[in-house]
């Protein structure tokens, strides 16, 4: 019984360690302030606002040498701009892959009713819009090593009310393999398209951070369980 208890304790410790999210990919590019965006422009990423639907996403790369078994993504943090006169009771998220032919494929998506507005920075970029940083918790999305695109959009309280954008970062320099990407039936872009291939988008990155944990190799759990008899002896 004690051995079973010790194993249970070690397993719980392992899960607790995995629950502590690390910064897996940082697309913020700090300029002359701490916030990570370039103050140049932004892209519509919203639903049920004045814009019925739109997305702005950017790539993150999980290298096989650093993450041999992949990652478990738990949170996306981003910098955006929104109309503060309206409410946004939910947020949508999406994760995409892109094949060798440049076609995007949805890997995961969903809606989060509660998201965390981390900090409001005031009206520092666009008159009438507040610039903010926020985060959304994801349901532990497991991804193999590779390149993925992440997007978040705020959901308005009713069609025709408010606006939301995702801020650009890097002033045209890319931290990933490509620029950001956009998709919107409203703007006549039914398929996901790289900014560099869409004449109305700024050829830049978007200010996203990806948080989560590396998927542990089996030997890690084996070593933890192997320590159970030692715990038992000490008791």
C-alpha positions in Angstrom: 0.0 0.0 0.0 2.8 2.4 0.8 4.5 1.7 -2.5 1.2 2.5 -4.3 0.9 5.7 -2.3 4.5 6.6 -3.1 3.9 6.1 -6.8 0.7 8.2 -6.6 2.7 11.0 -4.9 5.4 10.9 -7.6 2.8 10.9 -10.4 1.0 13.8 -8.8 4.4 15.7 -8.6 5.0 15.0 -12.2 1.6 16.3 -13.2 2.1 19.4 -11.1 5.4 20.1 -12.8 3.8 19.6 -16.2 1.1 22.1 -15.3 3.6 24.9 -14.8 3.6 26.5 -18.3 6.9 27.7 -19.8 7.3 30.2 -22.6 7.6 27.9 -25.7 7.7 30.6 -28.4 8.0 34.4 -28.1 6.9 36.4 -31.1 7.0 39.6 -29.2 9.8 41.8 -30.5 10.6 44.5 -28.1 11.1 48.0 -29.6 11.4 51.1 -27.6 9.1 49.9 -24.9 8.4 46.8 -22.9 5.3 45.6 -24.7 6.6 43.8 -27.7 4.8 45.5 -30.6 6.1 48.0 -33.1 3.3 50.6 -32.9 3.0 50.5 -36.7 -0.4 48.8 -37.4 -2.6 45.9 -36.5 -4.9 43.3 -38.2 -8.6 42.6 -37.6 -9.1 39.5 -35.6 -12.7 39.5 -34.3 -16.2 38.0 -34.5 -19.7 39.4 -33.9 -18.4 43.0 -34.0 -18.6 45.5 -36.8 -16.6 42.9 -38.7 -18.6 39.7 -38.7 -15.5 37.5 -38.9 -11.8 37.8 -39.3 -8.6 36.2 -38.1 -4.9 37.2 -37.7 -2.4 34.4 -36.9 1.3 33.9 -36.8 3.7 31.0 -36.8 5.6 29.3 -34.0 8.3 26.7 -34.5 8.8 23.8 -32.1 12.2 22.4 -33.0 12.6 18.6 -32.9 16.0 18.9 -31.1 14.5 21.0 -28.3 11.1 19.2 -28.2 11.7 15.7 -29.5 8.3 14.5 -28.5 6.5 17.7 -29.2 4.8 20.2 -26.9 1.6 20.6 -24.9 0.3 24.1 -25.6 -1.6 25.6 -22.7 -1.9 29.3 -23.2 -1.7 32.0 -25.9 -0.8 35.6 -24.9 -1.2 38.4 -27.3 -1.2 42.2 -27.7 -4.3 43.7 -29.2 -6.3 46.8 -29.7 -10.1 47.1 -29.1 -12.9 49.5 -28.7 -13.4 49.9 -25.0 -17.0 51.0 -25.3 -18.3 47.5 -25.9 -18.0 44.1 -24.2 -16.3 41.0 -25.5 -17.5 38.1 -23.4 -15.5 35.4 -25.1 -12.5 34.6 -27.3 -11.9 32.2 -30.1 -8.6 30.4 -30.7 -7.3 28.4 -33.6 -4.2 26.3 -34.3 -3.1 25.6 -38.0 -0.5 23.7 -39.8 0.7 24.5 -43.3 1.7 21.9 -45.9 4.5 21.9 -48.5 2.1 23.4 -51.0 1.3 26.4 -48.7 -2.2 25.2 -47.8 -3.3 25.8 -44.3 -5.0 23.0 -42.3 -6.9 23.4 -39.0 -5.4 21.4 -36.1 -7.5 22.7 -33.2 -10.0 25.4 -32.5 -12.5 26.4 -29.9 -14.0 29.2 -27.8 -13.1 30.2 -24.3 -15.8 32.1 -22.3 -13.3 33.5 -19.8 -10.0 35.0 -20.9 -7.6 37.0 -18.9 -7.1 40.7 -19.6 -3.6 41.0 -18.3 -3.0 44.7 -18.7 -4.6 47.7 -20.4 -2.1 50.1 -21.9 -4.5 53.0 -22.8 -5.0 54.7 -26.2 -1.4 54.8 -27.3 -1.7 53.7 -31.0 -5.1 54.3 -32.5 -7.5 57.0 -31.4 -10.5 55.5 -29.6 -9.0 52.1 -29.2 -7.3 50.8 -26.1 -4.1 48.7 -26.5 -4.1 45.7 -24.2 -2.3 42.5 -23.4 -4.4 39.4 -22.7 -4.1 35.6 -22.5 -6.4 32.6 -23.2 -6.0 29.2 -21.6 -6.1 26.2 -24.0 -7.2 22.6 -23.2 -3.6 21.1 -23.4 -3.2 20.9 -27.2 -0.5 18.3 -28.0 1.5 19.1 -31.1 4.4 17.2 -32.7 7.6 19.1 -33.5 7.1 21.5 -36.4 5.7 24.8 -37.5 2.2 25.9 -36.5 0.1 29.0 -36.7 -1.8 30.4 -33.7 -4.6 33.0 -33.8 -7.0 34.5 -31.2 -10.0 36.7 -31.8 -12.3 38.5 -29.4 -16.0 37.7 -29.7 -18.3 40.7 -29.4 -21.6 40.8 -27.5 -23.6 41.4 -30.7 -23.1 42.0 -34.4 -22.1 45.5 -35.3 -20.7 46.4 -31.9 -17.0 47.2 -31.3 -13.7 46.3 -33.0 -10.7 44.2 -32.1 -7.2 43.9 -33.7 -4.0 42.0 -33.1 -0.9 44.2 -33.0 2.0 43.9 -35.4 5.5 43.3 -34.1 9.1 43.3 -35.6 8.5 46.1 -38.1 8.6 43.7 -41.0 11.2 41.2 -39.6 10.0 37.6 -39.0 10.9 35.5 -36.0 9.4 32.4 -37.6 9.6 31.1 -41.1 7.0 33.3 -42.6 5.0 36.5 -42.0 1.7 36.4 -40.2 -1.5 35.1 -42.0 -5.0 36.4 -42.3 -8.4 34.9 -43.1 -11.8 36.6 -43.4 -14.9 36.0 -45.5 -15.9 39.6 -44.6 -12.8 41.0 -46.3 -12.9 38.5 -49.2 -10.2 36.2 -48.0 -12.0 32.9 -47.6 -8.7 30.9 -47.4 -5.9 31.5 -45.0 -3.3 33.7 -46.8 0.1 34.9 -45.7 0.4 38.6 -45.3 3.2 38.6 -47.9 0.6 37.2 -50.4 -2.2 39.6 -49.6 -1.8 43.1 -50.8 -3.9 44.7 -48.1 -2.0 43.2 -45.1 1.2 44.5 -43.6 4.0 42.1 -44.3 4.9 41.6 -40.6 4.6 39.4 -37.6 1.8 39.5 -35.0 2.4 39.9 -31.3 1.7 36.4 -29.9 3.4 34.3 -27.2 2.9 30.6 -26.9 3.1 29.0 -23.4 3.0 25.3 -22.4 5.3 22.4 -21.6 7.5 20.0 -23.5 6.0 16.5 -23.6 8.3 14.5 -21.3 10.1 11.4 -22.6 9.1 8.1 -21.1 12.4 7.7 -19.3 11.5 10.7 -17.2 8.4 9.0 -15.8 10.3 5.7 -15.4 13.0 7.6 -13.3 10.3 9.1 -11.2 8.6 5.8 -10.5 12.0 4.2 -9.8 12.4 6.6 -6.9 9.2 5.2 -5.2 11.1 2.4 -3.3 13.5 5.0 -2.0 10.6 7.0 -0.6 9.2 3.8 0.9 12.5 3.0 2.6 12.7 6.5 4.1 9.2 6.1 5.5 
